[in-house]
Amino acid sequence: MSTIEIKVPDIGNYHDVPVIELLVKPGDAVKKDQGLVTLESDKATMEVPAPAAGVVRELRVKLGDAVSEGVVIALLETVAATTAAAPAATASKTASANAAIPVPPPAATATPTASSSGRTADVDCQLLVLGAGPGGYSAAFRAADLGLDVVLVERYPALGGVCLNVGCIPSKALLHTAAVIDEAAAMAAHGVRFGAPALDLDLLRAFKDGVVGKLTAGLAGMARQRKVRVLQGAGTFVSAHELEIASAGGSRRVSFAQAIIAAGSQPVKLPGFPWDDPRVMDSTDALALKDIPKSLLVVGGGIIGLEMACVYAALGSAVTVVELADQLMPGADPDLVKPLAQRLGKRLAGIHLRTKVIEAKAQKNGIAVLFDGESKPATTLFDRVLVSVGRTPNGQRVGAAAAGVAVDARGYIKVDAQMRSNVPHIFAIGDIVGNPMLAHKATHEGHVAAEVAAGRKRAFEARVIPSVAYTDPEIAWVGLTEQQAQAQGLAIGVGKFPWAASGRAIGIDRTEGFTKLLFDETTHRIVGAGIVGPHAGDLIAELALAIEMGAEAADIALTIHPHPTLSESVGLAAEVYEGTVTDLYLPKRK
């Protein structure tokens, strides 16, 4: 037995590199090449490994210390005397493609190593990504592109997570179908009549599933091209460096140096509903499209509930919506929601605000529902009930506590701007880190987490994140709403252009919409925007970019938009604010 000093090895031309993680504590037994501390330069993150097996007797550094080559970080009592010098720091944990410290290319398959639990891992990797939704697969692919050996774990049989398999993508396929049905019916007023739609649910499901299949097959191909190893099953952390994967074929243990938790969320299941009855559905069940009920109750007037209300109403169901709040789509400005509410009011069996379900019972002839509130539906018996009142994060379902990751009572994991949890080598992204629960937010967070894991200096600093409801009409907003601006006491000016004055909107007989821009009255910079009407979700991206770039009203107004398009309503709304619009006659601004 002998005691040796472990020093910071040659780390290139870097000095005063911060210690960002302590991987061991005094008294820990370590194996040869096991990481002791993690350092982070502006080019790479690296572990300082143990030169031999032994017991850590003393740590000479603490979190936040700045160290350079030759600084003693620990005292190690070795199993046998050794004269070997401490090896160069490896970047097996993370490294960027242009890191000053070279990283050997990952092997096609990693050699299993003993894990912190003492059990030999079945799979070993540099980076584990738990969850293959838009955030998870984006993180895995980006990390692989940067040279890391990545394992991607997904509970669904195909990549894509909830969004692609049972969420965003299949719902948009069905919403497209609903839009075609509605547009065909609307053409009767213009002299073009079609027969009543004849539904073939098998073919419609096949279309929806085909859309999903094309995308999942594409993801599987990209995973193979990037040599990302995909493991199917439900993953649960068992230690800070291990994940257990349970599947129909048994369980496997993965040992990892770093991990990204992208485990997403699941629909909230309100108590008081007979969830064991298949006639009570969540959003996943609704997208399965098992049949078209004659009557459907949608509990929750948020985005998901209203999207499915549009689908089922177009397919022939008498749809009733109940919402506890005083408006549909709480969180959006009321004026944006008004055109949607008016249109749905003509198409649905009923919309009831400030109303809640207090009891639901399964009967042979349907689901009997008891309501309470200001506007109770006359009908109390429904063929099916869709409960769509939000989603809850899966933080409590992945064993994060076993890895030392702090999870709050609601299931959220708190992260910093680099997407790191309280355990520095474990990141979290997407729904599990907080609202808004949107796929496009998760994708960008996934890129940040992957790049930080690969040693790059990155942070998630999005000014705004757009929201879209793919209802008919669509509603999209980004940045501050008028309600938020008022609550914050901000002085804002509004430029609103009604689509009733848009040649394109008139040509497609959809004049109920408008485009609204919010500007800071002091700087004239855009701080928020909302659009309601067909293709609002496609139009909102320009305004998200405008806010990110700090555009002023004149920048938008003087940008030449093509005519006649719906997009020119953006420039015209800015002209309204500037007082230069000629497509409307408005009193001069004081």
N, C-alpha and C positions, 0 to 999 in steps of 0.2 A: 504494500500500500504506500502511496506517496501523494502529496498534494501539489498540484500545479496551478499556475496562474493562466487563466484564459484571457487572451488579449484580442483587441480588435485587429483583424488582419489587414492586409493591403486592400483598401477599398478605392483604389484609383486616386485621382487628385482631389479628394474630398476631405474636408476638415469640419469639425463641429457638426457631425451628423446626429440628428436627434434619435433617442431611443423611444420608439413608439409602442413597444410591447415587451413585457417580461413573460417569457414562456415557461419559466420554472421558478421555484422558490427554494430557499435553503432547506436541506433535508431530502429533496427530491432525488430519486435514483434516475439516472439518464443513461441512454445508450450512446454508443459512438455515432457521431454525426447528427445527433438530435439537436434541434434548435434551442438556444438558451435565451436569446433576446432578438428582437427585430429592430433594425435600423432603417431609416428612410432618408435617402438623399433626394435631390430634385430630379434624379433620373431613374432611380430604382429603389425598391424595397428589398431588404436582404436579411437573412438570418445569420447569426454567428453561431456555428455549431460546436458541440462538444468534441474535442479531439480524441476522446477515449471514453469508455464506459466508466461510470463511477457515481459518486454522490456529491451533490452541490453543497458545499459547506458554507459559502458566503457569496452574496451578490454585492458587487462594488458599485453598481449603478442603479438608478431609479428612473421611473418614467419621466420623460422630458429632458433628461441629461443629454448634453451634447458631447460626443466622443469623436476621437480621431484614431488613426492607426497607432497601435502600441498601448492604448489605454487598457488597463486591466478591468475586465467586467465581472469576473467571478473567480472563486477558488474551487477547484474540483479535486476531490479525493478519489484517485483512480483505483481500479481493481488491481491493476498490475502496473509496475513502474513503466513509464514511457518516456522516451526522449524525442518523440516526434513533435515537430513544431505544429502549431495550430494551422490547419489548412485554410486556404483562402475561403472567404465567405462565399457561400453558394446563394444563388437566387432561385433555388428550386421552388420557393414559395411564390415569389412574384418577380417579374422583370419586364421591362418594356422592350420593344423591338430595337430601340436605339440606345439601350442602357449601356453605361460605361463598363459595367461588370458583365462579362460574357455569360450567357446561359446555354448549357448544352441542350440540343433539341430533345424534346420528350420522346421516349421510346414508344413504340406502337402499343405495347402493354407494359404496365409498371409492375415491378416485382412486389408482391405483398410484403408488408412489414408489420412488425408488432405494433399494436396500437396502445393508446394510453390506458385502455381497460385491461391490457395484458393479452387480449385475444388477437390472434393473427387475422389481419384484414383479408377479405377476399379480393378487394380491389383497392388500389392505391392511386392517388392522383394529386396534382398540385392544386386544382380548384374544383370544388363540388358546387353545382348549382341545383338547388332543390325547387322544382317547379318549372315547367316548360311552356308557360304562357308567353305572351309577347315580351314581357320583361325578362323572363328566365331564358328563353331561347336566344334573345338578342344579347344578353349578357354572356351566355356560353359561347356563342359564335364570335363575338367581339374578342373575348379572352383567348379563344383558340387562334384567331387571326394575329394576336399579339404574342403567340408562341407558347401559351400555357397548355399543359395537359389537363383536359377538362372532362369531367363526368357530369352528365345531365340526367337528373332523376325526375320522372313524370309518372303520376298515378294513373293517368288515362292511357289507353293502349296506343294512342297516337299523340305526337307532339302538338302543341298549340294551346294547352290548358283550357280553362273555362271559355275564354274569349273565342277561340277558334272552334272548339268542339261543341259547346253547348251555350254559346252566348252571342257575342257581337256578330260573328260571320253568319251563322245560320239564321239569326233574326233578320239580318239585312236581306238575305235571299228571300225570306217570306215577305218582308216589307216591300220588296220590289214587285212581288206577285200581287200584293194588295194594291199597290199604286197603279199597276196596269189595269186591274179590274175597275178601279175607281175612275181612271182616265177614260177607259172605254165607255163607261156609263155616262160620263160627263159629255162626251161627244154627241150624244143624242140631241142636246140642246143646240148643236151647230149643224144638224142635218145629216149626221153619220150615226146609224144605229147598228148595234151588234146584238146578237142574241144573248140571252141570259147565260152566264158562265156555267159550264159543266165541269164539275170538279172531279178529278181523278187523284185521290189522296196518295195512292201508291206512287204515281208519277211525280206528284209535287214533293213528296218526301224524298224521292230519288234525286230530284233536282237539287234540293237543299243538301242532301248528303253528298252529292257529287261536287258541289261547291266546296264543302268542307274537305272532301277527299283530295281534291286537287291541291289545296293548300297544305294539308298535312303531309302529302307525298313529297311536296316541294321542300318542306322543312326537313323531312327524313333524309332527302338527298343532300341537302346542304350540310347536315350533321355529318354524314359520311365523308363528304368532300373535305370537311375541316378536321376529320378524325376525332370528332367529339363522341365519346362513348355514351350511349343512351341506355339507361337502366329503367325498366318499367316496374312500378310498385309504389307503395306508400312509404315515404321516408320519415324516420324519427331519429332525432339526435340521441346518442347515448353517452357522448362526452364532447369535449371541446374540439376534438379532431376526428370524431367518428359518427357515422350515420348508419342505422340499421334500415334495410329495405325489405319490406314484407310484400310478397306477391304470391300468386297461386302456385308458383313453382318452388316456394320455400323462402328463406330469408338469406340475405347477403349483407356483409358489413363492408363499408367503404371507409378508408382512412384518407384524410385530406389535410393539406396544409392550410388552405383557406376555403371559405364557403360563402355562397350568396344565397340567402333565403328569399325565394320568390314564390311562396306557397299560396298567395292569393287570398280569396275570400269565398264565402258561400252564402246562399240566400238565408235571410232571417226567417225562422219558422215561429210564427206567433203562437203562443199557447191558446188553448181553447178551440183549436181546429182539429178535426179528426184526420190527422196526417196519415193514418194507416189506410185510409180510403183513397183509391187512385183518382177519384173525382176531385180531390183537393190537390192543387198543383202549385209548385213553385215555377220559376222561369224555365228551368231545365225541362220539367215535365211539359210545360206549355209548348216548347219548341219541338217536342217529339211528335206533335200533331197526330195524336192517336185517332181523333175524330173531331168533327165540327159540332160542338154542342148547340142545341137550339137556344139555350140561355146560358150566359157566362157572367159571373160576378168577378170583377177585378177589384181587389182590396189594395188600395194604394194608387194614388194618381201621380206618381213620379215618372221618370223617363221610361223605365222598363215596363211598368204597368201600362202606360199609354201606348207604347209601341205595340205591345201584344194586343191591346184593345183595338188598334187600327187593323192589325192582321186578322183577328177573328171576326171583326165587324165586316170587313171586306169579303171574307169567306162565307158569311151568312149567319153568324151568331147574333143574337140580340144581347148586346154587351151593356152591362151596368157597371159604373165606376163609383166607388166610394173613397173619399179622401178625408183624413182627419183635419188637415189644415184648411185655411180659408181660401186657397186657390190651388189649382192644379200646378204641378211642377214647382213646389216650394223652392225658393232660392233664386228663381228667375224673376226678372222684373214683370209685374202684372201686365203691362202693356204688350210685352212680347207674347205672353200666354193667351191674351184675349182672342186673337184670331183663331188659334187652335181650339180654344174652348167653344167658340161660336161654330166652327166647322164640325167639331165632334158632337156638339149639341144636336145637330141635324142628322147625325149618322148613328148615334148610340141610343140605346133604350133609355138611358138616364145617366146624369152626372150629379153626384150628391156630395157637397162639400160640408166640412164641419160635422162629419158623420163617421161613426166607427162601428165595427162588428163586436158585439159583446158575447155572442154565442153562435156556434155553428154545429149542427148535428147531422149525422149521416142517416138518411132514410132510404127506403127502397126506391122511392120515386125521385130522389134528388138530395141536395144538401139544403137543409132548412136553416135559415140565418135570421138572427135577431139583431136589430140595429138600434143605435142610440145616437141622437144628434139632432141638428136643426132641420135636416132634409132627409127623411127616411124614404127609401125606395118602397113603392107599392108592392112590388114582388118580393117575396121572402123565400121562395123555393127556386133553386138553380140547378141545372144539369151538371155544371162544373163551377169550381171556384178557384181563381188564381190569386194567390197571396204574394204580393210584390211590394214589400215595405222596406226594402233596403238589403244590404249585405253586411256580413260580419267577418272580420279578418280571421285567418286561420293560425294566428300566433300561438294559441294554446294547444293546437293539435299536432305540432311537429316536434314536441319534446325539447323546445328551445332552452328551457331552464336547465336541462341536463348538460347543455353546452355552456352554461353560465350567462346566456343571453337574457336580458331583462324584458319581460313581456307584461304589459299592463292588464288590468282586469278585463278589458274589452277585447284583448287579443292583439293589440298593436305593439310593434317593436319600434322604439325610438332610435333614430339614426342621426348622424351629423351630415354636413354638406357633402361628405365623401361617401355617404351611404353606409358608414361603419356603425355597427351596434356598439354596445358597451364592451363587447369582446372584440378587440381591434382586428382580428383576422377573420371575423364573421360579419358579413354585410347583409343588408336586407333592402328589398325594393318592392315597389308596386303597392297593391291594396293593403298589404300587411304593415306598411309604414304610415298609413293615414290617407285621408281624403286629399284630393278627389280620387275616387277609385276608377281610374281610366287607363285603358291599355296604352295610349300614347304617352302618358306620364311614365308608366312602368318601363316602356322601351327606353326612354332617355335616361331614367335612373339606372337601368341595366347597363347601358354603355358606360356611365360614370363609374359604377361599381367595378366593372370588368377592367377598365383602364387604371383605376387606382390599384386594384389587385395585381395588375401587371407592372406596377411601379411608376405610373404616370401621375403627374400632378393635375388632378381634375376635381371638379366640384359641381354639384347640381345647383344651378343658379338661374333657373327659368323665372323670368319676370311674371309670365302669365301662362295658364294652361286652358285651352279652349274646351268648352263643353258643347255637346250636340245631342239633341233629341231627334231621332229619325222618324218622327211622327209625320202626319200629313195635315197641315204644313210642318216642315222642319223648323226647329228653333235652335239657334246657336248663339252663344255669347262667350266673351273673353274679357279678361281684365275686370275692372270694377263695374258693378251694376249701379243703377241710379240709387237703389236702396242702400247699398254699401257706402256710396259716396256721401249720401245724406247722413248716414249714421256716423261717419268719420268727420263730418263737418267740413267737407271739402267744397270749395267753390268750383262748380263745373258748369260748362255750357254744353248744350245738346244740339246736334245737327241730325234731323230726322227726315228721310226722304221716303214718301209713300209710294208703294209700287203701283198705285192707281195712276201715277204719272209716268210709269215705265212702259215704253213701247213693247219691250220683250214680255213683260208680265201681262200686258193687255193681250198680246198675240197668243199667249197660252191660256188665257182666261183665268189667271191666278193673281188677281189684284188685291187680295186681302193682306198681303205682306208689307213689310217696310224694313228699311235699314236705318239703324240708329247709332250714332257715334257720340262718345262723351269726351270732352276736352277740358284740361285744366285751364281755368280762366286766366291764371297768371302767366303760364308759359305757352298756352295754346297747343300743348302736346296731347296726343290722344292717350287716354287712360282706360278706356273701356269701349265695348261695342256689343251690339245685339242685332240679330237678323232673324226675321220670321218670314217663311215662305219656302217654296220649292228650292232645293239645293242650297239652303242656308249653310249646311255643314261644309259644303265645298267653298263657299264664299268667305267664311270666317277666317281662313288661314291668312289671307292678305292682311287682315286687321291684327292678328296675333303678331305677325312680322312687324307691322307698323309700330305696335307698342314696344316690342323688343328693340327696335331701332330708334325709338324716341322720336317718331315722326310728328311733325306739327300739322295742323289742319291744312295749311297751304301745300305741304308736301303731297298730301293725299289728293287735294282738289286739283292740283296742277299735273298730277299723273294722268296721262291720257288713257282712259279705259275704252275698250272696243264697244262699238254701238251697232246694233241694239243688243245689249246683254243685260242680264241681271247684275253682273259685276259692276256695271257703270253706276249702279245705285250707291256704291261705296263712295266714289268720287263726288257724286251729286249730294250725298249727305254732308260731306265736308264742305261743299260749296254753300249749302244751306247755313252751316255754322259761320262761314266766312262772309255770308251776305252777298255772294257773287252768282248765285244760281239763276239761270234763265229758263230752266224747264218748269219752274213754278213761279207764281207771283206772290211774293211775301212782303209784308211791310218791312221797311228798312229798320235795321237794328239801331237802337238808340246808342 
